[in-house]
Amino acid sequence: MQLIQFFSNVAMPFVILMVVIYAFIEKIKIFDTFLVGAKEGIQIVITIFPTLVGLFLAIGALRSSGILDCAIQMLSPILNQFHFPTEVMPLALVRPISGSSSIAVGTDIMKTFGVDSQMGMIAAVIMGSTETTLYTIAVYTSSVGIKKTRFILAASLIADFVGIVTSVIVCKVLSMGS
Amino acid sequence: MLNIIWPLFIILSFSFAILFGNLDALNQSIFASTAEAVSLSMTLLGTMCLWNGIMKIAANTSIMQKLTHLLTPCIHFLFPELKEDTEIQKQISMNMIANILGLGNAATPLGIQAMKSMQEKNPDKKVLTNAMATLIVLNTASIQIIPTTVIAIRSSLGSQNPTSIIFPVWIATFCAAVAGVTATKLFIKWGK
């Protein structure tokens, strides 16, 4: 358990340290390059901001109107049979469709249940370990004008499903140990 | 897609709130949600700038090439059709490394470049080849060493230890990638 914690804590500082040392040895203009990259970072956030406003509105409304709880209550008898936490269901549904909506839904779950709660951890791990499948497929196939995508949607959704189930299991096991 | 989902969410929840008298909560959430979008973007702004800056430095060093070499055996297993095509192999491994480092912006152009090179040798331009299918499935599985966006969100919500999800993410993302590749290989086998 402590080892897991150690790996989690060391990953980010280690990557940054390695990059900086490497660039220093190879005599790259480190800070100028950093600034160029950081500027691109601003652009990314500005691009997703309007989407976030729109989606936070929709997801806030789903929760505050009571319709989300209503839907969860109807679904939970089925999902509980598989020990799947119903509360993360909305995230599992939007994750393959839209990146910014899953940020909005995921943030909402972390806030509602507590960011360090088991549910909050599950939401975070699902967000970190899966990708916007449908968007990726669309970009890659349309870039070369492919019409027949054969089995890739099924294969990618299988990967997403396994990723989501593993996220739930890993978080449950970890919180049992602590 | 969002052109359908978004209005659906609004219509369903607003009419539900009016029918069941949850208007107070709804009114509050309308204004709270815009404020939340602002505060989340502020947190993301800092992290995105930092990480993009660091990764820009990484892209200008020889780290990318070195990591690309490490992937060669992996590429041989995943893309058996491309044995003689070292150029395409290189593009694919650069795409994978960029994904692993979380360089989404760099990964997509590299991946598309690999797709175009493979399309040139594709006998049927309308149908995906096995190698192209594998590349796309790998890209949807997103193996990422540092999930920066989620960490930024966690720290903006006041987590005790925002980075503690990194290792669990590695396990989940690894299992997802293995499942995706296995499914792809099986589909290819059955398709014959």
Interface residues (C-beta under 8 A of the other chain):
Chain A: I4 Q5 F7 S8 N9 A11 M12 V15 I16 M18 V19 V20 Y22 A23 E26 I28 I30 T33 F34 L35 V36 G37 A38 K39 E40 G41 I42 I44 V45 I48 F49 L52 V53 G54 L55 F56 L57 A58 I59 G60 A61 L62 R63 S64 S65 G66 I67 L68 C70 V94 I97 S98 S101 I103 G106 T107 M110 K111 V115 D116 G120 M121 A124 V125 I126 M127 G128 S129 T130 E131 T133 L134 T136 I137 V139 Y140 T141 S143 V144 G145 I146 K147 K148 T149 R150 F151 I152 A154 A155 S156 I158 A159 D160 F161 V162 G163 I164 T166 S167 V170 C171 L174
Chain B: M1 L2 I5 W6 F9 I10 L12 S13 F14 F16 A17 F20 N22 A25 L26 Q28 S29 I30 A32 S33 T34 E36 A37 L40 S41 L44 L45 M48 C49 L50 W51 N52 G53 I54 M55 K56 I57 A58 N60 T61 S62 I63 L101 N105 T108 G111 I112 M115 K116 M118 Q119 K125 K126 V127 L128 M132 A133 L135 I136 V137 N139 T140 A141 S142 Q144 I145 I146 P147 T149 V150 I151 I153 R154 L157 G158 S159 Q160 N161 T163 S164 I165 I166 F167 P168 V169 W170 I171 A172 T173 C175 A176 A177 V178 A179 G180 A183 T184 F187 G191
